[in-house]
Amino acid sequence: MRVSRGCVSVAGRAAAELGDEVSRENVGNGGYLGVDPKYRLLVSPRLRSEFGNGEQFYAKAGTEIAVPERRGDRPHSEFLEWHLDTVYKAA
């Protein structure tokens, strides 16, 4: 998965590249996927309970996403933390 600082939603981008049956909008922007400050994919347990699918995402949970080589082009940790705190559905 590749993401750039210019993405509207890092998690939405990850969802699009995994290509599950759940729409990118629902999964990424809906808080069902997150990316931690170490660029690891997080998958909400609510994805399975609310949609009954998402196995492709669970298989990738905890793996590092691909990020640009230049540090300045990577998603900022403050944004990733904000997304985890305010959007991501941890439980």
Secondary structure, DSSP 8 states (H G I E B T S, - for coil): -B--TT-S-HHHHHHHHHT-SS-HIIIIITTSEEE-TT-BEEE-THHHHHHS--HHHHHHTT-B-B--SSGGGS--HHHHHHHHHHT----
